Amino acid sequence: MLRRSYEWLICNADTKHAFWIIGAVSFLESCILPVPPDIMLVPMIMAKRSRAWLLAGWCTITSVAGGIVSYGIGYYFYEGFGRGLLEFYGYMEKFDSFRENYQELGPWIVGIGGATPFPYKVITIASGMTSLDIGVFIGASILSRGVRFLAVCALLWYFGERLRGFIDRHLGKVTLASFAVIIGGFYCIKFLF
């Protein structure tokens, strides 16, 4: 099933709807989805390397737009909805100490969190909950998400064919490693905050 899904993504990564689908995935990953857009970004770039930079920009724009929605959730709906999301992901317990330092360290937290496997949605909601300056938030988000997506796209653009061959041969191991990085990011957040 994993192999068929991968082949389907490769075959459909060059369709007219793929661009909008990855934008939606990138947007929703910043709000509610625990799945990063890289799952679709990899086959899209492998199918057509010349779109790498366009896709990096598109994922950055849609991810930051989703981050702004999550900021709004934290800012306007913290007690009702934002708190529930943080509790769902298990981050409420240590959030009070996190909140105290957030105003001072917020730009760095957004910058580092947006460029790493840390769950960006938690950082965006926290930024809204602590009323981090929206301009600072957007600037740090554009910079960090841009660096993240540009790095992924640059690696795929440069190593594309070799990487595709490697993924074709070791799809199961690559998938397992990807999930390990995502889960590791969640655990890092849990222990740091």
C-alpha positions in Angstrom: 0.0 0.0 0.0 2.9 2.4 0.9 4.5 1.7 -2.5 1.2 2.3 -4.4 0.6 5.6 -2.5 4.1 6.7 -3.3 3.7 5.8 -7.0 0.4 7.6 -7.1 1.9 10.8 -5.7 4.8 10.6 -8.2 2.3 10.1 -11.1 0.0 12.9 -9.9 2.6 15.3 -8.7 2.6 17.0 -12.1 -1.2 17.4 -12.5 -2.9 20.8 -12.5 -4.4 20.2 -9.1 -1.2 19.2 -7.3 -0.1 22.8 -6.9 -3.4 23.7 -5.0 -3.4 20.5 -3.0 0.1 21.1 -1.7 -0.9 24.6 -0.8 -3.9 23.3 1.1 -1.7 20.8 2.9 0.9 23.4 3.8 -1.9 25.8 5.1 -3.6 23.1 7.1 -0.3 21.8 8.5 0.2 25.2 10.1 -3.3 25.1 11.7 -4.4 21.5 12.5 -2.8 18.7 10.5 0.1 16.8 12.0 1.3 15.8 8.5 4.0 18.1 6.9 3.7 19.1 3.3 7.0 17.4 2.5 5.1 14.2 1.9 3.7 15.7 -1.3 6.6 18.2 -1.9 9.2 15.4 -2.4 7.4 13.7 -5.3 6.3 17.0 -6.9 9.9 18.2 -7.1 11.1 14.8 -8.2 8.5 14.8 -11.0 9.6 18.3 -12.2 12.7 19.7 -10.6 12.3 23.1 -12.4 9.4 23.9 -10.1 11.4 23.5 -6.9 11.8 27.2 -6.2 8.2 28.0 -7.1 7.0 25.3 -4.7 9.3 26.5 -1.9 7.7 30.0 -2.3 4.2 28.6 -2.5 4.6 26.4 0.6 6.1 29.4 2.5 3.2 31.6 1.6 0.5 29.1 2.4 2.2 27.9 5.6 2.5 31.5 6.9 -1.1 32.1 6.0 -2.1 29.0 8.0 0.2 30.3 10.8 -1.7 33.6 10.8 -5.0 31.7 11.2 -3.5 29.7 14.1 -2.2 32.9 15.6 -5.8 34.1 15.5 -7.0 30.9 17.1 -4.6 31.6 20.0 -5.4 35.3 20.2 -9.2 35.1 19.8 -10.2 31.6 20.8 -7.6 30.5 23.3 -10.1 29.6 26.1 -12.5 27.7 23.8 -10.5 26.2 21.0 -6.8 27.1 21.4 -6.6 25.5 24.8 -8.3 22.4 23.5 -5.7 22.0 20.7 -2.8 22.5 23.1 -4.4 19.9 25.4 -4.9 17.5 22.5 -1.2 17.7 21.7 -0.3 17.4 25.4 1.4 20.8 25.7 -0.9 22.5 28.3 1.0 21.3 31.4 4.1 23.3 30.9 2.6 26.2 29.0 2.4 28.6 31.9 6.2 28.8 32.3 6.5 29.0 28.6 4.1 32.0 28.4 6.2 34.1 30.9 9.3 34.0 28.7 7.5 34.2 25.3 7.3 37.9 24.9 11.1 38.2 25.2 12.0 35.1 23.3 9.0 34.9 20.9 10.7 36.0 17.7 13.5 33.4 18.3 11.0 30.7 19.2 9.0 31.4 16.0 12.2 31.5 13.9 13.6 28.3 15.3 10.3 26.5 15.5 9.3 27.4 12.0 12.5 26.0 10.5 12.7 22.7 12.4 10.5 19.6 12.8 8.9 21.3 15.8 5.1 21.4 15.4 4.7 24.9 13.9 1.0 25.0 14.8 1.8 25.0 18.5 4.2 27.9 18.1 1.6 29.9 16.2 -1.1 29.4 18.7 1.2 30.2 21.5 2.2 33.4 19.7 -1.5 34.4 19.6 -2.1 33.4 23.1 0.7 35.5 24.4 -0.1 38.4 22.0 3.3 38.5 20.4 3.4 41.5 18.0 1.8 40.3 14.8 4.4 42.0 12.6 7.2 40.3 14.4 5.3 37.0 14.2 4.8 37.3 10.4 8.3 38.4 9.8 9.8 35.6 11.8 7.4 33.1 10.2 8.3 34.2 6.6 12.0 33.9 7.3 11.9 30.6 9.1 9.3 28.8 6.9 11.1 30.2 3.8 14.4 28.8 5.0 12.9 25.5 5.8 11.1 25.0 2.5 14.0 26.5 0.5 16.4 24.0 2.2 14.2 21.0 1.4 13.6 22.2 -2.2 17.4 22.9 -2.7 18.3 19.4 -1.5 15.7 17.9 -3.7 16.7 20.0 -6.7 20.4 19.2 -6.3 20.1 15.5 -5.3 16.8 14.8 -7.0 17.6 11.9 -9.3 20.0 10.2 -6.8 17.5 10.8 -4.0 14.6 9.4 -6.0 16.6 6.2 -6.7 17.4 6.0 -3.0 13.8 6.5 -2.0 12.6 4.0 -4.7 15.0 1.3 -3.2 14.4 2.1 0.5 10.8 3.6 0.7 9.9 1.8 3.9 13.0 2.9 5.7 12.7 6.5 4.4 9.1 6.6 5.6 10.0 5.2 9.0 12.8 7.8 9.4 10.5 10.6 8.4 7.9 9.6 11.0 10.7 9.3 13.6 11.8 12.9 12.9 8.2 14.1 13.2 7.6 12.2 16.5 11.0 13.3 17.7 10.0 17.0 17.1 6.9 16.4 19.2 8.9 14.9 22.1 11.4 17.7 21.9 8.7 20.3 22.3 7.3 18.3 25.2 10.6 18.3 27.1 11.6 21.9 26.2 8.3 23.5 27.1 
